Amino acid sequence: MLLGFGLLAIGTGLYFRTPMSVQPMKAIATVAVTHPETITPGAIFASAIVTGVFWLGMGISGAVSWLAALTARPVVRGIVLGLGLSFILEGVTFMQRGLLVAIPGALLTFMLLGWPRLPAMLVLLAYGGLTAVSLDATLIRDLGNLAPHLRWPGLHIPSIGWGDVVTGTLVLAVPQAALTLGNAILATTEEHNALFPGRPVSARLLAVDHGIMNILAAPLGGVPMCRGAGGMAGHIRFGARTGGALVILGTILLAGALFYADSVATLFRLFPHPVLGVILFFGGIELAASLNSETYSRADRIVLVVTAGVALWNMGGAYVTGLLLYHASRRRIIRLD
């Protein structure tokens, strides 16, 4: 997984030259983590291939451009707002696991966000590491025992049966499709082009990108991957401005994959959940606040708010609900003004 994310992060930074995120597909990852007894490695592999082929076809055929044209701006912005609010809520949940750690971290971040020469993320991660060491008496000893040694990861294609193909397609890939369209493609295109108008991307490009990304990631043993407006907002909130941030991130992940593959669990202990909650909280603020300069009619505001509300429950459901509500109001089937 580290190898897959590392290679794709470096490739992303070099190609897009902006802080475009690389992250796991949320719906697939959630089902896989919560149902390990039924979701096999073969099913996850199949979901990555099916997802990759689907989005590659949607991009090459231009069908995703038709969906993008059909999708009204209030729907996309509602998904962005809902995503930002969900990040804030999830961040608060993580922060509540250790308020004595989270509150100083949040105050430190507030103070540093106005100092562009001192990256808030680096200071926050250093604070998290020091806190973890002070709270876990065994962590310093375990870190002292770490020794880098080169270990080449191998390509691995798990055994796949028809049951894995059916599960990977119907249980994992299909429910993920609407979420990927709404957040990873349409919302990311919207957010990226607003922030980086000099390097615009299209929904069609990101669809092809998702296809290639997942087809390449599958044999590496990685989980299905996507972009995301939330991940990009997090990068930007903490100082990333170019693709160089992704190249640095990818290089760190590659080093972990090649030299510390047996020590990942120990290294992850340096990132306490309350500190991760602070990162999610500020990433959510960045995403939700991106709407503050836009004006909408009353009907469009209702569509935006309803879409955002449903997005707190399910991002794919939010896309469908917002789309239906918007076009119903335009055809006067429902009056929102």
ABEGO torsion letter per residue (X at the ends): XAAAAAAAAAAAAAAAGBBBBBBBBAAAAAAAAABAAABBAAAAAAAAAAAAAAAAAAAAAGAAAAAAAABBAAAAAAAAAAAAAAAAAAAAAAAAABAAAAAAAAAAAAAAAABAABBAAAAAAAAAAAAAAAABAAAAAAAAABBBBBBBBBBBBBBBBAAAAAAAAAAAAAAAAAAAAAAAAAAAAAAAAAABAABBBBAAAAAAAAAAAAAAAAAAGBBBBBBEAAAAAAAAAAGBABAAAAAAAAAAAAAAAAAAAAAAAAAAAABBAAAAAAAAAAAAAAAAAAAAABBBBAAAAAAAAAAAAAAAABAAAAAAAAAAAAAAAAAGABBAX
